[in-house]
Amino acid sequence: MYMVVVNEFGGSDQLDIIERDTPTPTGAQVLVRLTSIGMNHAELMQRRGAYRLTSGDPPFTPGLEGGGAVEAVGDAVSQFKPGDRVILGLHATRRATGGEGSYRSHFLTDENQLVRAPDCLPDEQLGAVWLPYLTAWGCLVWRQDVQPGQTVLLPAASSSVALAASQLLRDLGCQTIGTTSSPDKLERLAEMPEAMYDHLVVTRDRPWWKDVKQITGGRGCEVIFDPVAAGDFLNSEVRLLAPGGTLWVYGLLGEVGAVDVTPLIRLDAAIRGWVLGHIADDALPDGYAYVLDRLADGRFKLPVAGTHKLRDVRAAHEAMERGAHIGKLLLLP
Ligand SMILES: NC(=O)c1ccc[n+]([C@@H]2O[C@H](COP(=O)([O-])OP(=O)(O)OC[C@H]3O[C@@H](n4cnc5c(N)ncnc54)[C@H](OP(=O)(O)O)[C@@H]3O)[C@@H](O)[C@H]2O)c1
């Protein structure tokens, strides 16, 4: 087997491939040959040393999700056999945040940390569904309980999480407004069937918040689901909340800066934080079923931006860093 290792915090040149003996599963362990690894912005931050909480110190293997085919099983395994197609459950990837991430050709885990994959998902997409869809489901459905007819603002509209949220909110009967950095991305998003925004607004170098105000008839948004969360952008968002609204912060893509939170007092509104790991263990099976059912019946469509060979991981990170992609980038071992 082979795996990616970050030897020191830094640029993409710190990503190396190393060869290892393929482990043999024992007891309840299952060896999965990964066919798909979803890339996440968090892994760029891990590599740079900006996400030490999840990466630990080098050397470590990045990667938060994956899926593939069972290659071998331990003698106590009862639910899976070689050839079964599986997705690594969130517990497998939580363990992965301790430095044993999914950027590898084979992943050894316990059988109770695997989810059986539905037929509708091709092999190369098996490892790319949880982070976009469960981040959105966990916050917007499980925690917030969004209601039909509510208006939700989705910044970073070209990101895989916002695209997943647009599909989920369309399914629930909410109105969505996506914001994206450039006119070029707006045009591409407007043509993508996976981008289910009711409205799209360009943010760069313009008073974008005026468009959002106008679209909502001056009322604002009941919910803002935001991975940018910094400086001027956050300042504008706070003013775009409807009375009683909630701004969920789930990432920090922008530059930190001062924010005037005075409108929260007048609006009886709140800023709250969200991370996928907050989903309670006993809610996870509901989350898995919610996502897989909708992928199976076509209400959800994974927006694939492109694929790279895992051995070309440096080029893959550079592509993600350029930020021209729309949707999910996949690594294929
Ligand atoms: N809390 C959680 O559990 C959780 C889980 C998954 C992901 N996340 C977070 O969600 C965010 C998106 O992740 P992803 O993997 O979907 O990333 P991605 O697909 O690479 O999306 C990145 C997009 O964010 C926007 N963006 C990038 N830099 C920005 C900046 N400086 N200011 C404003 N917008 C910027 C751009 O979209 P536009 O050009 O369209 O604006 C860019 O294309 C990341 O912050 C990630 O850490 C959080």
The ligand as a Gaussian input file, in Angstrom:
#p B3LYP/6-31G(d) Opt

LIG

0 1
 N      -17.522000      22.954000      10.138000
 C      -17.466000      21.834000       9.443000
 O      -17.839000      20.757000       9.941000
 C      -16.962000      21.856000       8.047000
 C      -17.036000      20.705000       7.230000
 C      -16.622000      20.795000       5.894000
 C      -16.102000      22.003000       5.424000
 N      -16.000000      23.075000       6.260000
 C      -15.486000      24.369000       5.781000
 O      -16.271000      24.737000       4.673000
 C      -15.499000      25.570000       3.797000
 C      -15.617000      25.062000       2.379000
 O      -14.977000      23.797000       2.349000
 P      -14.889000      22.982000       0.989000
 O      -14.054000      21.794000       1.256000
 O      -16.251000      22.807000       0.428000
 O      -14.020000      24.033000       0.139000
 P      -13.929000      24.318000      -1.401000
 O      -14.810000      23.387000      -2.164000
 O      -12.493000      24.370000      -1.748000
 O      -14.558000      25.776000      -1.512000
 C      -13.812000      26.938000      -1.315000
 C      -14.642000      28.149000      -1.793000
 O      -14.754000      29.084000      -0.732000
 C      -14.744000      30.390000      -1.254000
 N      -13.561000      31.067000      -0.691000
 C      -12.292000      30.649000      -0.681000
 N      -11.481000      31.535000      -0.071000
 C      -12.269000      32.525000       0.329000
 C      -12.028000      33.723000       1.017000
 N      -10.807000      34.087000       1.411000
 N      -13.055000      34.539000       1.248000
 C      -14.285000      34.176000       0.837000
 N      -14.576000      33.021000       0.209000
 C      -13.574000      32.213000      -0.060000
 C      -14.655000      30.270000      -2.757000
 O      -15.988000      30.186000      -3.248000
 P      -16.697000      31.334000      -4.140000
 O      -15.697000      31.721000      -5.181000
 O      -17.917000      30.679000      -4.693000
 O      -17.017000      32.466000      -3.208000
 C      -13.961000      28.927000      -2.902000
 O      -14.163000      28.340000      -4.155000
 C      -14.077000      25.559000       4.376000
 O      -13.905000      26.704000       5.192000
 C      -14.062000      24.324000       5.253000
 O      -13.110000      24.414000       6.284000
 C      -16.423000      23.018000       7.551000

